[in-house]
Amino acid sequence: MLVKQRWQPAQRSCLVRGLALSYLINHQTHHRGQLTTILRQLGHVVAVTVSAA
């Protein structure tokens, strides 16, 4: 079932900003993982961090 929603301009703007922020955080995490892999391949010990979720 498809529900159509009429978005107000402010809601649309908020949604776009939220998606952009989500993408930015996920993309940053991707590059962090790449850097971790490269450093480990070069023999460096990379500290493990635990986020408080």
Contact map, one row per residue, 1 for C-alpha under 8 A:
11100000000000000000000000000000000000000000000000000
11110000000000000000000000000000000000000000000000000
11111000000000000000000000000000000000000000000000000
01111100000000000000000000000000000000000000000000000
00111110000000000000000000000000000000000000000000000
00011111000000000000000000000000000000000000000000000
00001111101100000000000000000000000000000000000000000
00000111111100000000000000000000000000000000000000000
00000011111110000000000000000000000000000000000000000
00000001111111000000000000000000000000000000000000000
00000011111111100000000000000000000000000000000000000
00000011111111110000000000000000000000000000000000000
00000000111111111000000000000000000000000000000000000
00000000011111111100000000000000000000000000000000000
00000000001111111110000000000000000000000000000000000
00000000000111111111000000000000000000000000000000000
00000000000011111111100000000000000000000000000000000
00000000000001111111110000000000000000000000000000000
00000000000000111111111000000000000000000000000000000
00000000000000011111111100000000000000000000000000000
00000000000000001111111110000000000000000000000000000
00000000000000000111111111000000000000000000000000000
00000000000000000011111111100000000000000000000000000
00000000000000000001111111110000000000000000000000000
00000000000000000000111111111000000000000000000000000
00000000000000000000011111111100000000000000000000000
00000000000000000000001111111110000000000000000000000
00000000000000000000000111111111000000000000000000000
00000000000000000000000011111111100000000000000000000
00000000000000000000000001111111110000000000000000000
00000000000000000000000000111111111000000000000000000
00000000000000000000000000011111111100000000000000000
00000000000000000000000000001111111110000000000000000
00000000000000000000000000000111111111000000000000000
00000000000000000000000000000011111111100000000000000
00000000000000000000000000000001111111110000010000000
00000000000000000000000000000000111111111000000000000
00000000000000000000000000000000011111111100000000000
00000000000000000000000000000000001111111111110000000
00000000000000000000000000000000000111111111110000000
00000000000000000000000000000000000011111111000000000
00000000000000000000000000000000000001111111000000000
00000000000000000000000000000000000000111111100000000
00000000000000000000000000000000000000111111110000000
00000000000000000000000000000000000000110011111000000
00000000000000000000000000000000000100110001111100000
00000000000000000000000000000000000000000000111110000
00000000000000000000000000000000000000000000011111000
00000000000000000000000000000000000000000000001111100
00000000000000000000000000000000000000000000000111110
00000000000000000000000000000000000000000000000011111
00000000000000000000000000000000000000000000000001111
00000000000000000000000000000000000000000000000000111
